[in-house]
Amino acid sequence: MLHALTNTELCTVKRKKSMNQAAGYRHASEGTDPVTGLLNRTALEHDLRLEIHRAVRYCFPLSVIIVSIDGYDEISRDYGSDIACNILRKTGQMLRNSVRKVDMVYRYSNTKFVLVLPHTDKDSSSITAERILGRIRRHIFSSGGEGHKISLHASAGIAEMKVDDDPATILFLAEKALRRTSTDGGRPVSSSSGTP
């Protein structure tokens, strides 16, 4: 037997749907970085936990790349915060456009971005990181009306998930690899192996 909804019931259903959508939008904005439009660190922690669970459950590799813009503070000081924010926005777009649809890109901190790459081992993520860093190096950023051309350099640290890793561990290992880029004779990409 079919039951027709009264106007009151229909309005209640629509209101609940609207409230759920508003809650979803509010949640989405809480997970988005206002400068780049990318997902933020809060979303990263949530999503990375889910991706690790999937990778363990279905036995596929998972890698994390942390990309750091070198010399960002000097750019901000020399050209101003508006230009520095524009560079962050453009860099975020370049990162998003440089990976597959299944990969996720997050703004991690002031000068760092995190890429989460499901179904990707350390060797493949190293190739991805090299390609991305080359793209950043080749791109010339404009300083707006002043006509200055700004080129960036970036570094990357890579970690591949081990079975017992949690989000904090894999991010720590990628950070450790990133720090090693400055001690590896200027090599822009470093991968972490082993335990924290």
Secondary structure, 3 states (H helix, E strand, C coil): CCCCCCHHHHHHHHHHHHHHHHHHHHHHHHCECCCCCCECHHHHHHHHHHHHHHHHHHCCCEEEEEEEEECHHHHHHHHCHHHHHHHHHHHHHHHHHCCCCCCEEEECCCCEEEEEEECCCHHHHHHHHHHHHHHHHHCEEECHHHCCEEECEEEEEEEECCCCCCHHHHHHHHHHHHHHCCCCCCCCEEEECCCC
